[in-house]
Amino acid sequence: MAIYDLVVIGKGLIGSAALRHLTVNCPELDVCVIGPDEPPDRKAHRGVFASHYDQGRITRVLDPSQLWGALARESIKRYAAIEAASGVKFHHRAGCLRATDLPERIAEIDDCAQTYAPPHQRLDAAGCKAVYPFLAFSEDFIAWDEKGEAGYINPRSLIEAQLSAAAAKGAEIIREIVTAIDCRADGLTIETRAGRQLRARKALLAAGGYSNTLLERKLDMQTKGHTILLAELPRSEIERLRAMPSIISSFEDPSVASLYMLPPVPYPDGKTYIKLGPSGYPEPFFNAVDNDSELLDWFHSEGREDIAEAMKEALHRMIPDLKAVSYHSVPCLITNSVHGKPYIDELEKDRLYLATAGNGYAAKSSDEIGRIGAMLCATGEWHSDLSQEDFRAVYMDGGSK
Ligand SMILES: Cc1cc2nc3c(=O)[nH]c(=O)nc-3n(C[C@H](O)[C@H](O)[C@H](O)COP(=O)(O)OP(=O)(O)OC[C@H]3O[C@@H](n4cnc5c(N)ncnc54)[C@H](O)[C@@H]3O)c2cc1C
């Protein structure tokens, strides 16, 4: 039986990034990733799902959080190199407009804008109307109109790019579901649903919302259902909204929705949609300790109807003249850590490591999260200026490692 130096479990945004970094930074290691492809038919599928089955995830430098901002900036710096190495385009510089009337948020973003100075304009309500006449928020707010690298990434294409760059450097890709990890003093045995057994010196667990299903000592992680609305646009609206950026809004007044929204993006069904989702609505919580029942039901559903309805109203308040052809909603999953930052940690000394818990922010930052996790697993050392303590895994029993 082949013995790998390092196996990455989970072929999502973080796992695929980790794999590529291993091939670049540790070319002497024999590495592979194990994880299933996206199911072709969500409703018929009975395996695991993921948080990235979509065409758009917002990316931007301006961030209220120092830590998340740093993870994003490090990742964004490498987008062009990943595209060049793979020949796969995933980064779309559509810009990102962040609008808010929350004083604390205004101070945080001003601070970030001053420190990192990405190309942007700071606008008041009238200024925003002048630049984006089709958008409506409220009478009084501040908006940062970020250009440069801001916009969106296609998460499916980013994974394809990471995997193709890693495969070109010799990494193996095994498209199967892991069912067990047996961790011993002399190495790990990994079993898959297809009946395969793999041996490895080390493994990095990056199975997103399903990571706990493979661990005996459970991590303190909430997996939350998330509902997104897709509004199909006719050709005339796609043309009219050509200059629309990605949007993040947070307002005190609940009638001005707090949400994120992508500009018109083409989807694999040949249609073009505006996608939006809420921030701050209570969404269903799943205890993804066993992945069968609740999570399966959730991914077989259309998400929550009340949230889809609220998003439809919010969309038409924000783009009052919008003419959409149709609407539908889709379920997704967000994995939250206790401290709101990813868990990147050693779980079993010299054997099993973890990089997961995207907290709804990790797509744009996945390359750096994957890099830190990969390097920790490969070398046992922390390769980042960010404090390792901030990323410690917390267990359900209240303890850390
Ligand atoms: C609706 C929605 C909108 C979002 N918007 C944004 C945004 O605008 N910007 C942003 O930066 N982030 C956004 N996010 C967050 C981002 O998508 C996630 O943080 C990111 O996908 C997390 O990456 P991951 O690798 O941890 O998980 P995933 O991408 O879910 O990957 C986990 C992988 O593990 C695999 N896996 C699971 N179980 C097993 C197993 N047993 N064996 C093998 N493999 C397994 C899965 O198949 C999957 O491929 C959004 C998330 C959602 C749900």
The ligand as an SDF file (V2000), in Angstrom:
LIG
                    3D

 53 58  0  0  0  0  0  0  0  0999 V2000
  -24.1830   31.4000    0.6970 C   0  0  0  0  0  0  0  0  0  0  0  0
  -22.7610   31.6530    1.0300 C   0  0  0  0  0  0  0  0  0  0  0  0
  -22.1680   32.8300    0.6110 C   0  0  0  0  0  0  0  0  0  0  0  0
  -20.8350   33.0760    0.9120 C   0  0  0  0  0  0  0  0  0  0  0  0
  -20.2660   34.2460    0.4750 N   0  0  0  0  0  0  0  0  0  0  0  0
  -18.9530   34.4610    0.6810 C   0  0  0  0  0  0  0  0  0  0  0  0
  -18.3380   35.6130    0.1250 C   0  0  0  0  0  0  0  0  0  0  0  0
  -18.9930   36.4390   -0.5210 O   0  0  0  0  0  0  0  0  0  0  0  0
  -17.0110   35.8030    0.3210 N   0  0  0  0  0  0  0  0  0  0  0  0
  -16.2580   34.8950    1.0440 C   0  0  0  0  0  0  0  0  0  0  0  0
  -15.0450   35.1240    1.1900 O   0  0  0  0  0  0  0  0  0  0  0  0
  -16.8190   33.7710    1.5720 N   0  0  0  0  0  0  0  0  0  0  0  0
  -18.1300   33.5460    1.4050 C   0  0  0  0  0  0  0  0  0  0  0  0
  -18.7180   32.4060    1.8990 N   0  0  0  0  0  0  0  0  0  0  0  0
  -17.9110   31.4770    2.7060 C   0  0  0  0  0  0  0  0  0  0  0  0
  -17.0910   30.4870    1.9220 C   0  0  0  0  0  0  0  0  0  0  0  0
  -17.7840   29.9400    0.8300 O   0  0  0  0  0  0  0  0  0  0  0  0
  -16.6640   29.3750    2.8910 C   0  0  0  0  0  0  0  0  0  0  0  0
  -16.0350   29.9960    4.0240 O   0  0  0  0  0  0  0  0  0  0  0  0
  -15.6780   28.4170    2.2360 C   0  0  0  0  0  0  0  0  0  0  0  0
  -16.3360   27.6780    1.2230 O   0  0  0  0  0  0  0  0  0  0  0  0
  -15.1060   27.4630    3.2640 C   0  0  0  0  0  0  0  0  0  0  0  0
  -14.1430   26.6530    2.6290 O   0  0  0  0  0  0  0  0  0  0  0  0
  -13.8450   25.1830    3.1680 P   0  0  0  0  0  0  0  0  0  0  0  0
  -12.7810   24.6320    2.3210 O   0  0  0  0  0  0  0  0  0  0  0  0
  -13.6790   25.2290    4.6470 O   0  0  0  0  0  0  0  0  0  0  0  0
  -15.2180   24.4150    2.9570 O   0  0  0  0  0  0  0  0  0  0  0  0
  -15.8530   23.8560    1.6080 P   0  0  0  0  0  0  0  0  0  0  0  0
  -15.6000   24.8090    0.5060 O   0  0  0  0  0  0  0  0  0  0  0  0
  -17.2360   23.4880    1.9540 O   0  0  0  0  0  0  0  0  0  0  0  0
  -14.9980   22.5470    1.3410 O   0  0  0  0  0  0  0  0  0  0  0  0
  -15.0560   21.4440    2.1990 C   0  0  0  0  0  0  0  0  0  0  0  0
  -14.8270   20.2290    1.3460 C   0  0  0  0  0  0  0  0  0  0  0  0
  -14.7710   19.0830    2.1910 O   0  0  0  0  0  0  0  0  0  0  0  0
  -15.3600   18.0280    1.4940 C   0  0  0  0  0  0  0  0  0  0  0  0
  -15.7520   16.9820    2.4350 N   0  0  0  0  0  0  0  0  0  0  0  0
  -16.7260   16.9950    3.3500 C   0  0  0  0  0  0  0  0  0  0  0  0
  -16.7830   15.8170    3.9950 N   0  0  0  0  0  0  0  0  0  0  0  0
  -15.8240   15.0430    3.4610 C   0  0  0  0  0  0  0  0  0  0  0  0
  -15.4050   13.7060    3.6870 C   0  0  0  0  0  0  0  0  0  0  0  0
  -15.9910   12.9380    4.5840 N   0  0  0  0  0  0  0  0  0  0  0  0
  -14.3860   13.2300    2.9290 N   0  0  0  0  0  0  0  0  0  0  0  0
  -13.7630   13.9980    2.0020 C   0  0  0  0  0  0  0  0  0  0  0  0
  -14.1340   15.2570    1.7490 N   0  0  0  0  0  0  0  0  0  0  0  0
  -15.1530   15.7750    2.4740 C   0  0  0  0  0  0  0  0  0  0  0  0
  -16.5330   18.6280    0.7590 C   0  0  0  0  0  0  0  0  0  0  0  0
  -16.8780   17.8000   -0.3350 O   0  0  0  0  0  0  0  0  0  0  0  0
  -15.9500   19.9870    0.3530 C   0  0  0  0  0  0  0  0  0  0  0  0
  -15.4460   19.9220   -0.9600 O   0  0  0  0  0  0  0  0  0  0  0  0
  -20.0710   32.1370    1.6450 C   0  0  0  0  0  0  0  0  0  0  0  0
  -20.6670   30.9480    2.0640 C   0  0  0  0  0  0  0  0  0  0  0  0
  -21.9980   30.6950    1.7610 C   0  0  0  0  0  0  0  0  0  0  0  0
  -22.6220   29.4310    2.2250 C   0  0  0  0  0  0  0  0  0  0  0  0
  1  2  1  0
  2  3  1  0
  2 52  2  0
  3  4  2  0
  4  5  1  0
  4 50  1  0
  5  6  2  0
  6  7  1  0
  6 13  1  0
  7  8  2  0
  7  9  1  0
  9 10  1  0
 10 11  2  0
 10 12  1  0
 12 13  2  0
 13 14  1  0
 14 15  1  0
 14 50  1  0
 15 16  1  0
 16 17  1  0
 16 18  1  0
 18 19  1  0
 18 20  1  0
 20 21  1  0
 20 22  1  0
 22 23  1  0
 23 24  1  0
 24 25  2  0
 24 26  1  0
 24 27  1  0
 27 28  1  0
 28 29  2  0
 28 30  1  0
 28 31  1  0
 31 32  1  0
 32 33  1  0
 33 34  1  0
 33 48  1  0
 34 35  1  0
 35 36  1  0
 35 46  1  0
 36 37  1  0
 36 45  1  0
 37 38  2  0
 38 39  1  0
 39 40  1  0
 39 45  2  0
 40 41  1  0
 40 42  2  0
 42 43  1  0
 43 44  2  0
 44 45  1  0
 46 47  1  0
 46 48  1  0
 48 49  1  0
 50 51  2  0
 51 52  1  0
 52 53  1  0
M  END
$$$$
